[in-house]
Amino acid sequence: MMKKLLSTLFLTIGLLVSAQVGIKTDTPKATLDVNGDLNFRNKIAVLNATDNSISQGNNDQLLVSQGEGYAPIWKSLRIPEYEPNKFYLIYNNSFSDKVGISFTSSDDSSVGLASRGGTFTKGKEISSLTNFKKINNLSQVISVFSTQSKAYFQFETVVQADFGGAGTTDTSIDYACGIFVDNKLVNLRQRNLKAISTSYPFLTHTQIGIVDNLAKGDHTVDVACTRLGSYGAGSNTLTIGTNVYSNINGFISQSSLKVDVYEVPEVFNTIIN
């Protein structure tokens, strides 16, 4: 009788080890399939297939799936603790362009020197400003999620002209570059590039624009420049952000735009999909 009982017990254990077990289900879909609440009173551990060690994870870690056929792993969530009414960096990116733009004297603006201050005003539509050319790869879309925000734009490029040695001639070109958000001017800088004693002079152009409290949603950002006027340079070409002459290369001449958006958070995006 004892031998039969032991045989039955061992057979039952063998079936449990090799089969799927269902709790409150007759059709288990995994080695252990529980149809109902699950309450752990002690610990959860994961087998590390590399060295066969058992890992219980650390405090505040979560089990994260690695996909079908792979054991889950412990992961730490890095969630910042937001404080009310404080700005946090929500968006940060940078872009570059090596194509650039160029201007001949026929592109000189019709805006005279005395009227530039009245023409280049904050909020001016780009369509109302003649002869502005966009640096195409710096045109981007950014998103704002809160009503309180500060957007910072840092633009840098190299401006060059095909001047020869200046001698005693005062040869130069006025130009301007603007940063636009939703086609409206938010920042503009005017400069003058002069001929010097050597050919193909260039300068590094840098400007920073700031916009407060953009509306929530998507916004377009553009950088565009114009040739304002020529002084003894009617036959010369002005280039911005492009490599034409041999004294610099494409790496040096390229344009870049850095965008930082700080917000007082209102929307907290889902951290687990």
SVG drawing of the C-alpha trace seen along z (x, -y; Angstrom):
<svg xmlns="http://www.w3.org/2000/svg" viewBox="-11 -108 58 110">
<polyline fill="none" stroke="black" stroke-width="0.4" points="0.0,0.0 2.8,-2.4 4.6,-1.7 1.5,-2.5 1.0,-5.8 4.6,-6.9 4.3,-6.0 1.1,-8.0 2.7,-11.0 5.9,-11.0 3.8,-10.7 1.7,-13.7 4.8,-15.8 6.3,-14.8 3.2,-16.0 3.3,-19.3 6.9,-19.9 6.6,-19.2 3.1,-20.7 1.5,-24.1 -0.4,-24.9 -3.5,-27.1 -5.2,-28.7 -8.8,-29.4 -8.4,-28.5 -8.6,-25.2 -6.5,-26.4 -3.2,-27.8 -1.2,-29.8 2.1,-29.8 4.0,-27.6 2.0,-29.3 -1.2,-31.0 -3.1,-32.9 -6.7,-34.1 -7.2,-36.5 -5.3,-38.6 -1.7,-37.8 -0.3,-38.7 3.5,-38.4 4.3,-38.2 8.1,-37.9 10.3,-38.5 10.5,-38.5 13.7,-37.3 15.0,-37.0 17.5,-34.4 20.6,-36.0 21.2,-33.7 24.9,-34.8 26.1,-33.5 22.9,-31.7 22.7,-34.1 19.5,-35.3 18.8,-39.0 16.1,-40.6 16.8,-44.1 17.4,-47.3 15.0,-49.5 12.6,-51.4 13.5,-49.3 11.0,-47.9 10.9,-44.7 11.1,-45.5 10.4,-43.2 13.2,-42.5 10.8,-40.9 9.7,-37.4 12.3,-34.7 14.3,-36.9 14.1,-37.2 13.0,-40.5 15.6,-42.7 15.5,-45.2 15.6,-48.9 15.7,-52.2 13.3,-55.0 15.0,-58.4 12.1,-60.8 12.9,-64.4 11.1,-65.8 9.4,-68.9 8.8,-71.8 5.9,-74.2 6.5,-77.5 10.1,-76.6 11.4,-76.4 12.9,-73.1 14.7,-72.2 12.0,-70.3 13.5,-70.5 17.1,-70.6 18.4,-70.0 20.9,-71.4 20.9,-71.4 23.5,-72.2 23.7,-73.2 26.6,-73.1 24.7,-74.3 24.3,-77.9 23.2,-80.9 24.9,-83.5 24.1,-87.0 25.3,-89.2 24.9,-92.9 21.6,-92.5 20.3,-91.1 21.0,-94.3 18.0,-95.3 15.8,-98.2 15.7,-99.2 17.9,-102.3 20.4,-102.8 18.2,-105.4 15.0,-103.3 16.4,-100.0 15.5,-100.6 11.9,-101.2 11.7,-98.2 13.4,-95.4 11.1,-95.3 10.1,-92.4 7.1,-90.4 7.6,-91.5 6.4,-88.9 9.2,-87.4 7.0,-87.7 7.1,-91.5 11.0,-91.6 12.4,-91.6 15.4,-89.5 15.7,-87.4 16.9,-83.9 16.4,-81.0 19.1,-78.6 17.0,-75.5 18.4,-72.8 18.0,-75.1 14.2,-75.3 12.8,-73.0 9.6,-72.3 9.6,-72.5 6.8,-71.7 5.8,-73.6 3.7,-71.9 3.1,-74.7 1.8,-78.3 4.8,-79.5 8.0,-78.9 11.3,-80.5 12.7,-79.5 16.4,-80.2 17.9,-80.2 21.6,-80.3 22.7,-80.8 26.3,-80.7 27.7,-80.8 30.6,-82.1 30.2,-85.1 32.6,-85.5 33.1,-87.7 35.3,-87.3 37.3,-90.5 40.8,-90.8 43.5,-92.8 41.8,-96.1 44.7,-98.5 43.4,-102.0 39.8,-101.3 37.1,-101.1 35.2,-98.1 32.5,-96.4 29.1,-94.8 26.3,-95.2 24.2,-92.2 21.7,-91.0 20.5,-87.7 17.2,-87.0 15.7,-84.3 12.0,-83.7 9.3,-81.8 6.1,-81.0 7.5,-83.4 7.7,-86.3 11.0,-88.0 12.2,-87.5 15.8,-88.5 18.0,-90.3 21.7,-91.3 23.2,-93.6 27.0,-93.5 29.5,-94.7 32.2,-92.6 35.2,-94.7 37.9,-93.9 41.3,-93.5 44.9,-93.1 44.3,-89.4 41.8,-87.8 38.5,-86.2 38.1,-87.7 35.5,-86.1 34.0,-86.5 32.2,-84.4 28.6,-85.5 26.8,-84.6 23.4,-85.7 21.0,-84.6 17.2,-85.1 14.8,-84.6 11.0,-84.2 8.7,-84.1 5.5,-82.1 4.9,-80.6 1.5,-79.2 1.2,-75.5 1.6,-73.3 4.0,-73.1 6.0,-76.1 8.3,-76.5 11.8,-78.0 13.7,-79.5 17.0,-81.4 17.1,-83.8 19.7,-86.4 19.8,-89.3 22.4,-91.5 21.6,-95.1 24.0,-97.2 27.3,-97.4 30.1,-99.9 32.6,-99.6 31.5,-96.0 29.1,-96.0 30.9,-93.1 31.5,-91.0 29.6,-88.0 28.7,-87.5 28.3,-83.9 26.9,-82.8 27.4,-79.3 28.9,-77.8 32.4,-76.8 33.5,-78.4 37.1,-79.6 40.2,-77.7 41.2,-79.5 38.4,-77.7 36.6,-74.4 33.0,-73.1 33.5,-72.2 34.5,-75.8 31.9,-77.5 28.8,-75.5 25.9,-77.0 24.4,-75.7 21.3,-76.4 20.8,-75.4 17.4,-75.4 16.5,-75.2 13.0,-75.4 12.4,-75.8 8.9,-75.4 7.0,-75.4 5.6,-71.9 1.9,-71.4 1.8,-68.2 3.6,-65.1 4.1,-62.6 3.7,-58.9 7.0,-57.3 6.0,-53.7 4.3,-52.6"/>
</svg>
